[in-house]
């Protein structure tokens, strides 16, 4: 649950059932209005940016960030930094780290898609 969701949940938990229903009704109204005006948040498909044969880890992170512009990078910062550190400080092979970065970005994209379904 992200910070915004936690805040919404906290606010709703403080309200009685009648006020919770009012919030829900208002949210449904806003959703219908956004649909009508074509303002829904949509998740676009990842861009297809081919992986170069020889690529550095930093370049891979930039490429993957461009490939998946819909992913908020702060949600992946710890994992990305950890992989980068494993490469720079511990000498882990760049190809292996980039493979894991690819998987990491795909995982976060799938998670984003799943969150929009629920």
N, C-alpha and C positions, 0 to 999 in steps of 0.2 A: 504494500500500500504506500503510495507516494505521499508527500507532505500535504498536498491539496486534498487528497482523498481523506487523510486523517482529520484535517480541519473540518471538512464537510461532515464526516461521521461524528466528530465531537459536537459540532453545533446541533446536528439532528438529535443526538442522544440527550441533549439538554432540554429539548422541546417536548411538549406533551403530544399525544397522538393527533389531536386536531391540527396543531401547528405543523407537525410533520407532514400531514396530508396536504396542507396548504403549500408547503415548500415543494412537495412532489407535483402538485397541480401546476404550480408556477414553472417548474422545470420542464414539465411536459408541454406547457404552452410555448416556452422558449424553443424547445426542440422542434415543435411543429412549425413555428415561425421561421426558424433557421432552415428547415427542409424546404419550406415554401419559397424562401429567398435564395436557395442554393448555397447556403453558407455553412454546410456541415463540414466538420473536420473529416477529411478523407485521408486514407493512408495510400500513398502512391506506391507503385512497384519500384523495387530497387533499380537504379540505373545499371546498365551493363558496361562496366569499365574493366577491360581485360587486365589481368595480372601480368606485369612484365616478367620476362624470364629471370632477370636478376633485379631484385628490388630490395631496398633497405627497409628496415622496420618502420621508421618514421614516415617514409614515402607510402608504405602500405597502410598505415593508419590514416593518412590524408586521403588516399584512394578510397578506402573503405568508408570514410566519413562522407565523401562525395557520392559514393555508391548508395549509401543509406542516409540521405539527408533528413529523413523523417525521424530518426532516432536522436533523442536528446543525449548528447555526448556525456553530460554529467552523470547519467545513469550508469555509464560504463567506465567511468574514470578510474576507479580502483583496480578493476580487472585489467584494463589497458595498461595502466602504469605498472602493474605487477609483471605483466608480460614484457614490457619494455625494459624493466629492471633486470629481469631474468636474462635478457639478451645482453644489455650493456654491462651489468655488474657481475653476472655469473657466467658470461660467455656462452649462453645458450645459442644454438644455431639459428640464424635469421629465418631460414626456410621453415623450420619447425614453429617458431614464434608466429610467423605470418600465417601459417596454416591454422594455428589456434586463434589468431585474431579473426580470420575468416569465419571460423566456427562461432566465435563470440558475437560478431556482428549479426550473423544469421540467427543465432539464438535470441538476441534482443529484438530483431525484426519479427520473428515468430511470436515472441511474447507480446509485442505491441499489437500485432494482428489479433491475437487471442483476447487481449484486454478490450479491444473494440467490439468483439463478438459478444462478450459478457455484459 
